[in-house]
């Protein structure tokens, strides 16, 4: 078993958690090439002799399967604790619940909206590195990174009511109204039973036919899985039936460079207010939570 590092996530041991420069470059290239091909396809005029219809257009089927970039706009921004190493974020009861990481600093928090004030929090044992967070009925489920330990809390009191184990690393977690979905930093997502926490199946995630590694924070939004890609500005929208990335958001520049606290301050945090159809995003050590809206 790898020894536990003392400092940041970027220093964590293990092949999955420490991405090579080539792996990160591959992710960026997949996104860039996909976007470029979509643009080139849309600009290319059809020859007059080309037959019309799906059967007569040899590029239509391939183009439809390629991931395309969608535009967004910032609706508002709200204060966020810039010391919070955000690992999981969710919306419930008119505010946020947040899981924060780092050894000796990991917490579960209830945040007031829109002030960002911490209304209630508990600290995890110093040897635990907290990760993703999901809500199932009145239970908050929190992952930890390499300890293979998950914790179940009462939503209102944050009282610990159960502990469970899982075989993979723990990165992101969400709930699709039937099953928990867990990421472990690979290109796979793992479905768990929300009562027993036992594994049910594995979903391989691909973008333009290629696996997408470093899947991190997750959120289930309107029948799609939304996923941060660690150390990038990308959020992927995934079809849960196929594992294919259908569209993606590039959030580069949403936080001013002057507000970023070094290389650890990366995009990581997606929350959804299903009642009012509001999407919130943030990052590790970010001083803001942004409300965004997708453009038609």
Order of alpha helices (4+ residues) and beta strands (2+ residues): alpha-alpha-beta-beta-beta-beta-beta-beta-beta-beta-beta-beta-beta-beta-beta-beta-beta-beta-beta-beta-beta-beta-beta-beta-beta
